[in-house]
Amino acid sequence: MRAVVSRVSSASVAVEGRIVGEIGKGFLVLLGIHREDTPAQADKLADRLCGLRVFADENGKMNRNLKDAGGSVLIVSQFTLYADTRSRRPGFTEAARPEAAVPLYEQVAARCRERGFAVETGVFGADMAVSSVGDGPVTILLEV
């Protein structure tokens, strides 16, 4: 499981011109699910995401987590994170099929909600327009 996590001032995702998910300060998470990923990995990724300390404390050090910063989460499915780029036309055979990926994607969102965070999502498998205002910029790759 791979997640590209960007600290943002705001982010949104739209489908067919209609915003389906929107947050203020927090994390924009592009989530890729591998064909062999498990529910245990989804839990571990959510735990790492929620505990990631990349918000500034009173001394300007990245020492505060999402809860300390009062942030939210926008999770967008991104199967292309498992692209095979050995040729000019990427292949996606390592990405999980929707029937396996959707429950794990939903599990990550649910675990973040259980920790008390406001969580928005995109629409799995849809053609989405993602917008964000980066804060920092800070972008981290999480892999479990």
N, CA and C atoms as a LAMMPS dump frame, in Angstrom:
ITEM: TIMESTEP
0
ITEM: NUMBER OF ATOMS
432
ITEM: BOX BOUNDS ff ff ff
-5.0000000000000000e+02 5.0000000000000000e+02
-5.0000000000000000e+02 5.0000000000000000e+02
-5.0000000000000000e+02 5.0000000000000000e+02
ITEM: ATOMS id mol type element x y z
1 1 1 N 0.856 -1.168 0
2 1 2 C 0 0 0
3 1 3 C 0.898 1.225 0
4 2 1 N 0.587 2.161 -0.869
5 2 2 C 1.345 3.407 -0.991
6 2 3 C 0.414 4.593 -0.852
7 3 1 N 0.919 5.595 -0.141
8 3 2 C 0.163 6.834 -0.015
9 3 3 C 1.102 8.005 -0.206
10 4 1 N 0.73 8.892 -1.107
11 4 2 C 1.421 10.16 -1.256
12 4 3 C 0.617 11.151 -0.425
13 5 1 N 1.249 11.661 0.631
14 5 2 C 0.567 12.511 1.602
15 5 3 C 1.109 13.932 1.472
16 6 1 N 0.234 14.853 1.124
17 6 2 C 0.615 16.26 1.02
18 6 3 C -0.058 17.047 2.122
19 7 1 N 0.741 17.833 2.839
20 7 2 C 0.169 18.754 3.816
21 7 3 C -0.407 19.919 3.031
22 8 1 N -1.679 20.213 3.278
23 8 2 C -2.371 21.228 2.487
24 8 3 C -3.057 22.262 3.37
25 9 1 N -3.247 23.436 2.779
26 9 2 C -4.101 24.46 3.391
27 9 3 C -5.554 24.188 3.045
28 10 1 N -5.753 23.6 1.853
29 10 2 C -7.079 23.183 1.408
30 10 3 C -6.925 22.215 0.246
31 11 1 N -7.941 21.388 0.055
32 11 2 C -7.943 20.441 -1.066
33 11 3 C -9.376 20.046 -1.363
34 12 1 N -9.612 19.695 -2.623
35 12 2 C -10.946 19.225 -3.021
36 12 3 C -10.82 18.243 -4.17
37 13 1 N -11.869 17.475 -4.364
38 13 2 C -11.948 16.556 -5.483
39 13 3 C -13.344 16.69 -6.086
40 14 1 N -13.376 16.769 -7.41
41 14 2 C -14.639 16.923 -8.123
42 14 3 C -14.809 15.801 -9.143
43 15 1 N -16.059 15.415 -9.349
44 15 2 C -16.427 14.437 -10.365
45 15 3 C -17.493 15.09 -11.229
46 16 1 N -17.242 15.125 -12.527
47 16 2 C -18.162 15.75 -13.484
48 16 3 C -18.527 17.173 -13.071
49 17 1 N -17.523 17.91 -12.591
50 17 2 C -17.719 19.306 -12.238
51 17 3 C -18.347 19.568 -10.886
52 18 1 N -18.681 18.515 -10.14
53 18 2 C -19.314 18.662 -8.826
54 18 3 C -18.339 18.224 -7.741
55 19 1 N -18.119 19.091 -6.747
56 19 2 C -17.215 18.751 -5.652
57 19 3 C -17.845 17.645 -4.807
58 20 1 N -17.077 16.553 -4.628
59 20 2 C -17.567 15.417 -3.845
60 20 3 C -16.822 15.279 -2.521
61 21 1 N -15.704 15.973 -2.379
62 21 2 C -14.935 15.954 -1.147
63 21 3 C -14.111 17.213 -1.044
64 22 1 N -14.065 17.792 0.16
65 22 2 C -13.349 19.054 0.322
66 22 3 C -12.906 19.199 1.777
67 23 1 N -11.66 19.657 1.983
68 23 2 C -11.146 19.907 3.329
69 23 3 C -10.421 21.246 3.364
70 24 1 N -10.22 21.731 4.572
71 24 2 C -9.332 22.865 4.819
72 24 3 C -7.963 22.299 5.144
73 25 1 N -7.349 22.778 6.214
74 25 2 C -6.018 22.322 6.615
75 25 3 C -6.033 20.825 6.895
76 26 1 N -4.982 20.165 6.435
77 26 2 C -4.866 18.733 6.701
78 26 3 C -4.015 18.028 5.685
79 27 1 N -4.437 16.807 5.349
80 27 2 C -3.703 15.962 4.411
81 27 3 C -4.545 15.629 3.186
82 28 1 N -3.953 15.81 2.013
83 28 2 C -4.469 15.223 0.78
84 28 3 C -3.699 13.924 0.608
85 29 1 N -4.418 12.809 0.561
86 29 2 C -3.801 11.49 0.471
87 29 3 C -4.185 10.845 -0.848
88 30 1 N -3.189 10.59 -1.687
89 30 2 C -3.392 9.803 -2.906
90 30 3 C -3.025 8.375 -2.53
91 31 1 N -4.002 7.472 -2.561
92 31 2 C -3.836 6.125 -2.015
93 31 3 C -3.832 5.08 -3.124
94 32 1 N -2.728 4.354 -3.201
95 32 2 C -2.592 3.247 -4.146
96 32 3 C -2.596 1.929 -3.394
97 33 1 N -3.342 0.968 -3.91
98 33 2 C -3.462 -0.329 -3.251
99 33 3 C -2.92 -1.417 -4.171
100 34 1 N -1.968 -2.174 -3.645
101 34 2 C -1.317 -3.258 -4.377
102 34 3 C -2.21 -4.493 -4.38
103 35 1 N -2.047 -5.319 -5.369
104 35 2 C -2.904 -6.502 -5.505
105 35 3 C -2.747 -7.5 -4.361
106 36 1 N -1.662 -7.42 -3.588
107 36 2 C -1.457 -8.338 -2.464
108 36 3 C -1.658 -7.671 -1.101
109 37 1 N -2.16 -6.443 -1.07
110 37 2 C -2.356 -5.745 0.196
111 37 3 C -3.448 -6.401 1.028
112 38 1 N -3.342 -6.203 2.343
113 38 2 C -4.24 -6.858 3.301
114 38 3 C -4.916 -5.83 4.205
115 39 1 N -5.972 -6.247 4.912
116 39 2 C -6.594 -5.354 5.895
117 39 3 C -5.614 -4.882 6.98
118 40 1 N -4.687 -5.738 7.375
119 40 2 C -3.693 -5.336 8.385
120 40 3 C -2.845 -4.174 7.875
121 41 1 N -2.519 -4.182 6.597
122 41 2 C -1.754 -3.074 6.025
123 41 3 C -2.578 -1.791 5.974
124 42 1 N -3.869 -1.919 5.712
125 42 2 C -4.749 -0.746 5.705
126 42 3 C -4.775 -0.113 7.094
127 43 1 N -4.871 -0.941 8.138
128 43 2 C -4.847 -0.421 9.503
129 43 3 C -3.52 0.264 9.813
130 44 1 N -2.434 -0.355 9.397
131 44 2 C -1.102 0.198 9.672
132 44 3 C -0.917 1.529 8.951
133 45 1 N -1.378 1.607 7.716
134 45 2 C -1.239 2.861 6.97
135 45 3 C -2.059 3.965 7.635
136 46 1 N -3.268 3.667 8.049
137 46 2 C -4.107 4.671 8.712
138 46 3 C -3.446 5.141 10
139 47 1 N -2.86 4.219 10.743
140 47 2 C -2.178 4.579 11.984
141 47 3 C -0.995 5.505 11.703
142 48 1 N -0.199 5.172 10.714
143 48 2 C 0.954 6.01 10.366
144 48 3 C 0.506 7.38 9.871
145 49 1 N -0.529 7.399 9.069
146 49 2 C -1.055 8.652 8.541
147 49 3 C -1.534 9.564 9.671
148 50 1 N -2.323 9.011 10.553
149 50 2 C -2.896 9.819 11.642
150 50 3 C -1.841 10.286 12.642
151 51 1 N -0.735 9.58 12.731
152 51 2 C 0.313 9.952 13.674
153 51 3 C 1.454 10.742 13.068
154 52 1 N 1.416 10.95 11.756
155 52 2 C 2.507 11.631 11.053
156 52 3 C 2.689 13.055 11.574
157 53 1 N 3.871 13.358 12.073
158 53 2 C 4.138 14.659 12.692
159 53 3 C 4.852 15.581 11.697
160 54 1 N 4.055 16.319 10.931
161 54 2 C 4.623 17.223 9.923
162 54 3 C 4.059 18.64 10.009
163 55 1 N 3.362 18.937 11.114
164 55 2 C 2.852 20.289 11.32
165 55 3 C 3.751 20.99 12.332
166 56 1 N 3.954 22.279 12.125
167 56 2 C 4.884 23.04 12.949
168 56 3 C 4.368 23.235 14.368
169 57 1 N 5.287 23.117 15.329
170 57 2 C 4.969 23.439 16.719
171 57 3 C 5.287 24.914 16.968
172 58 1 N 5.242 25.336 18.218
173 58 2 C 5.478 26.743 18.56
174 58 3 C 6.894 27.208 18.23
175 59 1 N 7.818 26.26 18.009
176 59 2 C 9.19 26.599 17.656
177 59 3 C 9.46 26.471 16.159
178 60 1 N 8.413 26.198 15.392
179 60 2 C 8.567 26.067 13.951
180 60 3 C 9.094 24.711 13.5
181 61 1 N 9.186 23.75 14.395
182 61 2 C 9.658 22.399 14.064
183 61 3 C 8.472 21.528 13.677
184 62 1 N 8.696 20.636 12.724
185 62 2 C 7.645 19.686 12.349
186 62 3 C 7.532 18.661 13.469
187 63 1 N 6.631 18.923 14.396
188 63 2 C 6.534 18.106 15.594
189 63 3 C 5.083 17.816 15.992
190 64 1 N 4.119 18.349 15.244
191 64 2 C 2.711 18.171 15.581
192 64 3 C 2.05 17.242 14.566
193 65 1 N 1.141 16.408 15.063
194 65 2 C 0.43 15.505 14.156
195 65 3 C -0.887 16.141 13.703
196 66 1 N -1.648 15.4 12.958
197 66 2 C -2.9 15.88 12.387
198 66 3 C -3.886 16.317 13.469
199 67 1 N -3.98 15.552 14.544
200 67 2 C -4.894 15.888 15.634
201 67 3 C -4.473 17.19 16.302
202 68 1 N -3.17 17.31 16.609
203 68 2 C -2.652 18.52 17.247
204 68 3 C -2.92 19.76 16.397
205 69 1 N -2.879 19.585 15.087
206 69 2 C -3.051 20.707 14.163
207 69 3 C -4.517 20.987 13.843
208 70 1 N -5.432 20.12 14.295
209 70 2 C -6.851 20.305 13.989
210 70 3 C -7.156 20.088 12.519
211 71 1 N -6.452 19.138 11.902
212 71 2 C -6.587 18.917 10.469
213 71 3 C -7.59 17.849 10.089
214 72 1 N -7.907 17.819 8.805
215 72 2 C -8.818 16.844 8.194
216 72 3 C -8.055 16.048 7.142
217 73 1 N -8.732 15.07 6.56
218 73 2 C -8.107 14.194 5.573
219 73 3 C -9.004 14.08 4.339
220 74 1 N -8.4 14.196 3.163
221 74 2 C -9.079 13.919 1.892
222 74 3 C -8.333 12.775 1.241
223 75 1 N -9 11.633 1.077
224 75 2 C -8.376 10.439 0.497
225 75 3 C -8.923 10.209 -0.901
226 76 1 N -8.005 10.101 -1.86
227 76 2 C -8.366 9.898 -3.259
228 76 3 C -7.675 8.63 -3.759
229 77 1 N -8.438 7.707 -4.325
230 77 2 C -7.855 6.474 -4.86
231 77 3 C -6.945 6.814 -6.041
232 78 1 N -5.816 6.104 -6.114
233 78 2 C -4.81 6.428 -7.133
234 78 3 C -4.077 5.151 -7.545
235 79 1 N -4.725 4.313 -8.367
236 79 2 C -4.119 3.047 -8.774
237 79 3 C -2.822 3.258 -9.536
238 80 1 N -2.638 4.426 -10.131
239 80 2 C -1.434 4.686 -10.924
240 80 3 C -0.163 4.746 -10.078
241 81 1 N -0.289 4.752 -8.749
242 81 2 C 0.908 4.694 -7.903
243 81 3 C 1.629 3.357 -8.047
244 82 1 N 0.953 2.378 -8.619
245 82 2 C 1.58 1.085 -8.884
246 82 3 C 1.861 0.871 -10.367
247 83 1 N 2.136 1.943 -11.07
248 83 2 C 2.45 1.858 -12.499
249 83 3 C 3.798 1.178 -12.709
250 84 1 N 3.851 0.306 -13.692
251 84 2 C 5.107 -0.27 -14.157
252 84 3 C 5.563 0.631 -15.298
253 85 1 N 6.647 1.358 -15.07
254 85 2 C 7.093 2.365 -16.044
255 85 3 C 8.347 1.936 -16.802
256 86 1 N 8.564 0.64 -16.927
257 86 2 C 9.741 0.179 -17.672
258 86 3 C 9.619 0.448 -19.166
259 87 1 N 8.412 0.695 -19.626
260 87 2 C 8.226 1.075 -21.027
261 87 3 C 7.549 2.445 -21.055
262 88 1 N 7.338 2.953 -22.233
263 88 2 C 6.718 4.278 -22.352
264 88 3 C 5.231 4.274 -22.043
265 89 1 N 4.626 3.114 -22.15
266 89 2 C 3.197 2.986 -21.815
267 89 3 C 3.101 2.213 -20.508
268 90 1 N 2.732 2.876 -19.432
269 90 2 C 2.702 2.202 -18.127
270 90 3 C 1.703 1.049 -18.094
271 91 1 N 2.074 0.036 -17.327
272 91 2 C 1.176 -1.077 -17.047
273 91 3 C 0.739 -0.997 -15.591
274 92 1 N -0.405 -1.575 -15.28
275 92 2 C -0.957 -1.451 -13.942
276 92 3 C -1.325 -2.796 -13.325
277 93 1 N -0.62 -3.854 -13.703
278 93 2 C -0.958 -5.187 -13.214
279 93 3 C -0.68 -5.365 -11.715
280 94 1 N 0.147 -4.529 -11.124
281 94 2 C 0.433 -4.637 -9.693
282 94 3 C -0.648 -3.975 -8.833
283 95 1 N -1.446 -3.114 -9.433
284 95 2 C -2.525 -2.452 -8.686
285 95 3 C -3.656 -3.445 -8.437
286 96 1 N -4.276 -3.325 -7.276
287 96 2 C -5.392 -4.209 -6.932
288 96 3 C -6.589 -3.939 -7.839
289 97 1 N -7.31 -4.982 -8.135
290 97 2 C -8.564 -4.856 -8.877
291 97 3 C -9.595 -4.189 -7.954
292 98 1 N -10.583 -3.511 -8.516
293 98 2 C -11.566 -2.797 -7.682
294 98 3 C -12.223 -3.647 -6.589
295 99 1 N -12.543 -4.894 -6.884
296 99 2 C -13.218 -5.717 -5.881
297 99 3 C -12.352 -5.946 -4.638
298 100 1 N -11.039 -5.903 -4.788
299 100 2 C -10.13 -6.022 -3.642
300 100 3 C -9.747 -4.654 -3.089
301 101 1 N -9.613 -3.669 -3.96
302 101 2 C -9.124 -2.349 -3.544
303 101 3 C -10.169 -1.533 -2.787
304 102 1 N -11.417 -1.575 -3.224
305 102 2 C -12.449 -0.738 -2.601
306 102 3 C -12.579 -0.996 -1.096
307 103 1 N -12.676 -2.253 -0.647
308 103 2 C -12.791 -2.457 0.804
309 103 3 C -11.587 -1.932 1.589
310 104 1 N -10.388 -2.037 1.021
311 104 2 C -9.193 -1.552 1.721
312 104 3 C -9.148 -0.026 1.732
313 105 1 N -9.53 0.585 0.645
314 105 2 C -9.632 2.054 0.551
315 105 3 C -10.629 2.56 1.6
316 106 1 N -11.78 1.917 1.666
317 106 2 C -12.805 2.306 2.637
318 106 3 C -12.345 2.052 4.07
319 107 1 N -11.55 0.998 4.268
320 107 2 C -11.038 0.682 5.597
321 107 3 C -10.078 1.765 6.083
322 108 1 N -9.198 2.248 5.216
323 108 2 C -8.286 3.321 5.606
324 108 3 C -9.097 4.544 6.036
325 109 1 N -10.087 4.922 5.256
326 109 2 C -10.924 6.08 5.604
327 109 3 C -11.648 5.84 6.931
328 110 1 N -12.195 4.646 7.118
329 110 2 C -12.929 4.335 8.351
330 110 3 C -12.021 4.4 9.57
331 111 1 N -10.806 3.879 9.451
332 111 2 C -9.879 3.898 10.593
333 111 3 C -9.499 5.332 10.961
334 112 1 N -9.347 6.191 9.981
335 112 2 C -9.05 7.605 10.265
336 112 3 C -10.251 8.26 10.949
337 113 1 N -11.448 7.94 10.496
338 113 2 C -12.658 8.48 11.141
339 113 3 C -12.768 8.003 12.588
340 114 1 N -12.449 6.72 12.814
341 114 2 C -12.506 6.163 14.168
342 114 3 C -11.564 6.892 15.122
343 115 1 N -10.515 7.472 14.586
344 115 2 C -9.565 8.229 15.402
345 115 3 C -10.029 9.672 15.606
346 116 1 N -11.225 9.981 15.101
347 116 2 C -11.82 11.288 15.347
348 116 3 C -11.597 12.332 14.272
349 117 1 N -11.059 11.942 13.13
350 117 2 C -10.798 12.915 12.073
351 117 3 C -11.968 13.039 11.114
352 118 1 N -12.157 14.253 10.611
353 118 2 C -13.086 14.468 9.509
354 118 3 C -12.395 13.946 8.26
355 119 1 N -13.041 13.02 7.576
356 119 2 C -12.443 12.391 6.396
357 119 3 C -13.399 12.546 5.217
358 120 1 N -12.87 13.069 4.128
359 120 2 C -13.6 13.162 2.865
360 120 3 C -12.922 12.211 1.888
361 121 1 N -13.646 11.778 0.873
362 121 2 C -13.065 10.883 -0.126
363 121 3 C -13.498 11.306 -1.524
364 122 1 N -12.767 10.771 -2.479
365 122 2 C -13.185 10.89 -3.858
366 122 3 C -14.178 9.776 -4.155
367 123 1 N -14.409 9.514 -5.438
368 123 2 C -15.288 8.433 -5.874
369 123 3 C -14.414 7.392 -6.537
370 124 1 N -14.309 6.232 -5.92
371 124 2 C -13.409 5.194 -6.416
372 124 3 C -13.71 4.878 -7.879
373 125 1 N -12.675 4.905 -8.694
374 125 2 C -12.789 4.551 -10.103
375 125 3 C -13.298 5.654 -11.015
376 126 1 N -13.698 6.781 -10.456
377 126 2 C -14.225 7.877 -11.276
378 126 3 C -13.078 8.698 -11.859
379 127 1 N -13.381 9.444 -12.898
380 127 2 C -12.457 10.426 -13.448
381 127 3 C -12.595 11.661 -12.565
382 128 1 N -11.553 11.949 -11.78
383 128 2 C -11.655 12.997 -10.764
384 128 3 C -10.702 14.148 -11.068
385 129 1 N -11.131 15.344 -10.703
386 129 2 C -10.293 16.535 -10.771
387 129 3 C -9.921 16.885 -9.334
388 130 1 N -8.627 16.787 -9.032
389 130 2 C -8.144 17.031 -7.675
390 130 3 C -7.453 18.383 -7.645
391 131 1 N -7.832 19.207 -6.673
392 131 2 C -7.215 20.522 -6.499
393 131 3 C -6.672 20.607 -5.083
394 132 1 N -5.531 21.286 -4.952
395 132 2 C -4.99 21.464 -3.61
396 132 3 C -4.124 22.708 -3.55
397 133 1 N -4.048 23.253 -2.347
398 133 2 C -3.125 24.334 -2.048
399 133 3 C -2.137 23.753 -1.049
400 134 1 N -0.933 23.502 -1.516
401 134 2 C 0.083 22.899 -0.672
402 134 3 C 0.516 23.829 0.437
403 135 1 N 0.882 23.234 1.561
404 135 2 C 1.352 23.98 2.717
405 135 3 C 2.777 23.536 2.995
406 136 1 N 3.72 24.344 2.641
407 136 2 C 5.126 24.012 2.88
408 136 3 C 6.005 24.279 1.674
409 137 1 N 5.979 23.518 0.659
410 137 2 C 5.234 22.26 0.504
411 137 3 C 5.863 21.122 1.306
412 138 1 N 4.998 20.254 1.792
413 138 2 C 5.422 19.038 2.478
414 138 3 C 4.685 17.884 1.816
415 139 1 N 5.433 16.968 1.227
416 139 2 C 4.863 15.78 0.593
417 139 3 C 5.678 14.571 1.012
418 140 1 N 5.011 13.565 1.545
419 140 2 C 5.658 12.388 2.115
420 140 3 C 5.093 11.142 1.44
421 141 1 N 5.961 10.176 1.148
422 141 2 C 5.521 8.875 0.633
423 141 3 C 5.488 7.906 1.792
424 142 1 N 4.308 7.35 2.085
425 142 2 C 4.16 6.296 3.085
426 142 3 C 3.958 4.982 2.345
427 143 1 N 4.674 3.96 2.791
428 143 2 C 4.53 2.658 2.158
429 143 3 C 4.529 1.591 3.251
430 144 1 N 3.505 0.738 3.238
431 144 2 C 3.419 -0.358 4.221
432 144 3 C 3.191 -1.661 3.488
